[in-house]
């Protein structure tokens, strides 16, 4: 009998074994991928510090309270002034007694950039705006006289809601039946903004309140006087300001004033005499409508704990037992010299050092970690729930298809894994069960499916940790 050569069999044997591992791995991985439904964390809006105003008087009071809070805390402030001309905001016509203005002049006017120079010079003419204040600087000059009486406000709008497509993430201010981005229907979800966007339309009066900043008539006149640039000279000019309004962004959860805009619409009526560079045009009447905006932007002292991005309401920071991780944060002011104090609510479960590094013990549980610093005589802080556990990465079921006769029952079992592919289990194994159609089949909290009537449905499991979803197609026969 011929003796086998082990060395000659070793190479093909290893190749066969590796190929077998590869095939099994591909099949196992494919099975996992086709049964993965992904993670579906529920949306939870942060609680508002106050309800949205319902009347002009309530809207005025909300703004007054926000202004008073800013005046007391003295956040860093930046002041800007700008004017904007909407598309079509410049209208051209022949001056009284002049020949009709050639139609092509409008194109020449715009191609020469005069429309944009109106905007640029209008902004430059009010150069005293643009200053900044530092943290702690008094805001009396900016906000000291800003206090609205109930009769100051004729009407208002307040928005704290927007809408998002749960499929592609596109956002819109109004609800939609079909997403303009991905085209899917039934994917519109309501969300809450971080701030109330409050617009107060002031009552008509001969003069605006003293707190309302305005460009002077000389500034407005200088706009056109200086804007000729070889195109025209100004024969006459009149300006009319209308629609005074105040727009404010107020933090939904803390009442902090984030931005304050004083807005008016200015209609400029002017007769222009064109230079010889435009022969045959003579005189023309120009009507320009601008939105004038004086804006205050406020930056508050703050510390915000994050995991790269600010944490969503209700979200926890996860550390595995026996391991360490760093909690990151952003702080205003950013300058050094301000010590951040870290504290754990349960030092036996986890500790945190002066740099924000948390170290977990061996047992599982939850604790609160707080970061704080002192500035301007006040303590500014932020907190996060830290969970010590082996986090979930995947949810699997013992069955992905189930067939039952009406009246029968079957058992589904869910396992929460700590790895996308390996069988390591996560710390939290609890799931929530539900049926897509309870007239066909129901499921209880333990995963027991009861067939009700012939048809097809889907039984879902949603993990309490990570909100991973898995599904079982269920058929009920007669």
C-alpha positions, 0 to 999 in steps of 0.5 A: 500500500502506497504511503501518503505524503502528508506534506503534499496534502498540507497545502490543498488541505489548508486551501480547502479549510480556508475556502470553507471558512470563507464560504461559511463567513459569506453565508453567515454575513449575508444572512445577518445583512439581509435581516438587519433592519437598522436602528430607529431611535425615537425622537424626544423634544426637549422641554420648553421653558415657556409655552409659545405666546398666543396673543400680541401682549404675550409675545411682547412680554416674551421678548421683554423677558428675554431682553431683560435676561440678556441685559443682566447676564451681559453676553458677548454681542456683535452688531451688524447692519445690512440692506438687501434688495430682492430680485426685481427690487429695482424698477426703472421707468422714464422720468416725467416728460422724458421719452419712454425708457428703452427696454434694454436699459434695464439689462444695462443697469443690471449688467453694470452692477448698479443694483448691487452697488446700491446695496453695498453703498447702503451698507457702507453708509451706516458704518457705525454699526459693526462693533462688538462687546465682550462678555460682561460689558454693559448692554445699556446702550444697545438694550437699555430702552428696549421694552415693548408695551402691549399696544406696541405690537399689532400682530406677531408670528411665532414658530418653533416647529419644522418638518424633516423627511425621515428617509433622506433628512431634508427639512422644510418649514411646512409639512409635506405629503411627498418629500421634495428630496427623495419623492417618498410619501408618508415620511414627514415628521414634526420636529422642534427647533432649538429656539422660538422664532418670534416676529413682532409687527409694530403698530402704525405710529407717526414715529417709531419707538426710541429703542428702534435703531434707524438709518438717518436721512443723510445716510439714505441720501448719501447712498444715491448721491455716491452711487453714480460711479459714472452712470448717473447723478441724482436730481431728486430723492425721497425715502419712505420707511414702512412695516417696522418689525422686530424679529427675535430668536429666543432659546426654547429651553432657556429663554436666552436671546440669541438674535435680535433684528430690527427690520424696516422696508425702505422704498427709495424714489429717485430721479436720475440723470444719466451721464454721456456714457449712456447717450440717449437715456436722459433722465429716468425714475428709479424705484428701489425697495430694500429691507433694512436690518440692524442685527444684534447677535448674542453669544452666551457663556456656556459649556456643552457636553458632546460626543463630537456633536451636541448630545440630543435630549435623552441621549446617554454617553456609554462606557463599557465596564472596566474601560475609560473614555473622554467626554468632550465639551465646547465652552464659551468663552474659549479663553484659558484660565477658566477651570472646568470642574467635573463631578460624578454622581456615583463615584463607585460606579464611575469616576471622572478626572479633571480633564473629563476622562471617565473610568468605569468600574466592573458593574453596570449602571448609570450615573450623571457626570456634570461639567461646570465653570464659574464666570461673571459671578455665575456657575455655568454647567451641563450634564450627561447621563453616563451608562456603564454597559456593553452597548447594543450593536445588532438585534437578531431573532430566532426566526425571520419567517413564521407560519401559523394556523388561525388560533395557534401560537408560536414563540419568537426570541430576540437576542441583542448583540454587542457586535455586528457579526460576532455572537457577543451579547449586549448588557441590555437584552430587553426589547419591545414587541409589536405587530404591524396588523393585529387583526392577523396576529398579535404579539405579547411582551414575551414574544409569543405570537398568537394567530388571529385570522388568515392573512400576512403581517410583520412582527417587529422587535425593537431593542431598548438599548440602541433601538435596533429593529428586527422583523419576522414575516408572519403568515396565518393560514385558515 
